[in-house]
Amino acid sequence: MTDLYSPNRSGKPPQIIPAATVIIFRRNPAGGPDQILMVERSAAMRFAGGAAVFPGGRVDQADLALARGIGNGLDVAEAGARIAAIRETLEETGLLLATSQPPSLRQAQAARAACAGPGGFSGALDDLGLSLALDRLIPFARWLPMHHADRAFDTRFFLADLGTGMVDLEIDATENRHLFWASAAEVLELADEGKLSIIFPTRRNLERLNQFDAFSDCADHARAVPVRTITPAFETIDGVRWLTIPDDVGYPVTRQAVG
């Protein structure tokens, strides 16, 4: 038996909301596997409240408008998602990714502050003389979970690399409560110990990332595996209910028992 989604009270499928997230790598200052940036969301947030996630959020109309102006050889939805991933990361963490030239700390701070102004993210880039290099984000996955009652996030996942750069981060306290760097294995260990919460897509992606110690190897893997939209499905096997994903989209673990 397979069930893709639970209908809301109206009996209709969830509202689909485009979103984007970015998995940001840096070299481990202490040696060992590369680290990734995690954001622990405020418990009060409606979606994934209290969970550790990758930076990201909704694609808004301003992201799509900027995408139409940039071009970059990408369709508007893809370019808009990359822009949203960059903008949301800036707003949530203070980190400005994928610009034509590395921004200074002052520029990143100014861009973050300007995002809330009338010119938005696009105006901030213009004021600072920066342009986006969208090709620096590598497509990794696309998830569309449909098992929530009223809305579903169609989320594109991207990879980005900071190399050895050490950066200053500052939490956006309105939506998030903690930022930290850790290897994929360390995040999974913290979750298994009950020290933080991760949702189903985050766990599956961390397990996939944990196959690689370095960004370069993960990026090669991402380029070799075509991105397909993943919609988890409920399946009942021998009386046990599982949440499953396809076996051929690059993930080492493809199901999880659910109550």
N, C-alpha and C positions, 0 to 999 in steps of 0.2 A: 504494500500500500504506500503510495506517495502523495504527499500534500505539500504544495509549494507555498501557500500562504493561508493565514487565518483572516477571514473577512472581517471588516468592521461592522458596527451595528446596522449600517445601511445595507449590508450584504455585498458591498462593492470592494474590489481590490484596493490596496493601499494607494495613496497619492504618491507618485514618483517624483523625487526631488534630486536634481543633479548635484553632485558633491565631488570633492577631490581631496586627496591626502598625499603627503610626501614622506618617504622614509629617508631620513637624513643620516648619512654616515660620517664618522670622523675616525682618524687613527687613534687607537687607545694610547693615552699618554704613558701608561704603565707597561705597554707591550701587550701582546695577546691579540685576540680577535678584535676587529673593528667594532666600534660602539655605534649605537643608533640613538636618536633623540626621542624620548617619550614624554608625553604630556599627561598628567593625571587630572582628569576633569573634576569640576566641582560636583559634589554630591547632589546639588540642587538642579543640575541640568537634566532636561527631560530625556535626551538621548545619551545613553552610556554614562549616566551620572555616576561619579566615583571611580570610573574605569580608567586605566592607563591606555592611551591610544597614540597614534602618530599624529603630528600636527595636520590640521586641515579643517574643512567646513564646506558650506554650501557654495555653489557657483551662483553668483548674482548677475543681474542684468548689466551692471557696469563692467564685469569681467568679460561678458560676451561682446559688449560694445568695443572694449579695448582689443579683443581678439580680432574683430572685423577690421580694425585699423592696422594691426600689426601684420597680419597675413602669415608669414613664416612658412608658407606651404602646407599648413595644417588646416583641417576643416574647423569651423567656428566652435563646435562643441568641444573638440579636443584642445584647441588653443585656449578656449575659455576655462577649461578645467585646469590646465597648467597654470594659467594666471591666477585662478582662485587658490590653488595650492600654494603659490608663492605669496600671495597677499595674506591668506589666512596664517601662514607661518610667521610672516612679519608681525601681524597683529597679535598673535598668541605668544610669540617668543622673543620678538625683537630682532630676529635673524632675517636678513634680506638675501634671498637666493637668486641664482641664475640671472645676474645682470651682466651686461656686456663687459663691464670692468668691475673688479671687486670694490664694493662700497666701503667707505670708512665707517667707523663706529658713529661718527657725527651724522653722516648721511643716512645710515640705517635708522638712527633715532629720529631724525627729522622726517623721514618717510613714514615711519610708524605714526608719529604725531599727526602728520598731514592726512593720513587715511580717513580720519574722522571728520575732516573739513569738507568744504563744498567741492573741491577738486578731486577728492578721493585718491585712490591709489594711482590712477593715471596722471593726475595733476602733480602728485608728489614726485613721480619719476621725471616728469617734464621739468619741474622746478630744480631738480638736482642734476639734470643733464644725463640721466641714466636711461638705458633701454634694456629690454628683457631679451635674454638668450634662451628661448623656450626649448631649444634642442638639448640643453644641459639637463633637462629632466628626462629620465628614461622610463617609458611605460613598463609597469610591472604586473598589474592586475586590474581587474574591474569586477566589483561585487555589487550585486543587487539582491540583498536579502528581502524576501517578501513575507516573512512569517510574523511581522508586527501588524497590529490591528488597523492602524489608520494611515500610516505613511511609510515609505520605503526610500532609502537613500541609494541612488545609482552612483556609486563612488569609484572614481578612477584613482589607482595607486601609482605613484611615481617614485623613482629612486633619484637621490642627489648626493653628491660627494663634497665634503668640505676639505678633504685631504688632511694635512697636518695642522690646518688653521685652528687656532684657539679663539673662541668667540665669547662675547658677553651676551648673556641671555637674561631676560626679565619677564616673569610670568604676567599674563593678562589675568588679573585676579577676578574679573567678572565671570569668566567661564571656566577657568582652570585654577588649580591650587598648588601644583608642583611640577617642576621640570627636572629631568635627570637623563644622564647618558649611561648606557649600559649595553653590553652585548646582548644579542637575542637570547642566548642561553641563560644569561643572568636574569633577564625579564621573566622568562618562563619559570625559572627556579623560584623567583619571588612570588609568582602567581601560585605555583604548586604548594608553597609554604603558607599561603593565605595572607601574604603581606601586601598584596595588591590584587585588584580585580582586572581581568581582561575579558572582552566579549569574544564570541565565536570567530568572527573574521580576523580579529587581531591575533588570536592564538594560532590560527592556521597560517597566517602570514609570518609570524615569528618562527614557527616551525620550519617554514620554507626558507627564511633568511638564515636560520641556524645551520643550514647545510653548508654555509660558506663562511670562511674566516675573514675574507677581504672584500671590499666593495667591488674591486675589479672582477672577481670571480662571480659575484652575484649579478653584476651588470651583464656579463657574458651570458649567464643563464637566462636573464630576462630577455635579452635580444634573441635568444634561440627558441624561446617558448612563446608562440603567438598568444596575444591577449584575447581571451574570450570572456564574455560576461558570465559570472558565476552566481547562480541563484540556488542557495542551499535548499534542500528538500527534506522533509520528514519521511522516514521509511520505518516500517515495523517489520523486524526480522526475528523470527522465533520468539515472538512475544515481547521483544525489546524494541523501544522506540529510539531511533537514531536521527541525528541531524547530519546530512551527508552533502558532499560536493563531488563533482566528477573526478575520476581517477587519472585523467590525462591532461591536467592543466598546470602541472609543475609542483604539486603539493605532496609531501611525504605522508601526511596524515589526512584522511579524507572523510572521517566520520567521528562523531562524538555522541555517546549515549546521553539521552535527556530524560527527565522525569515525566 
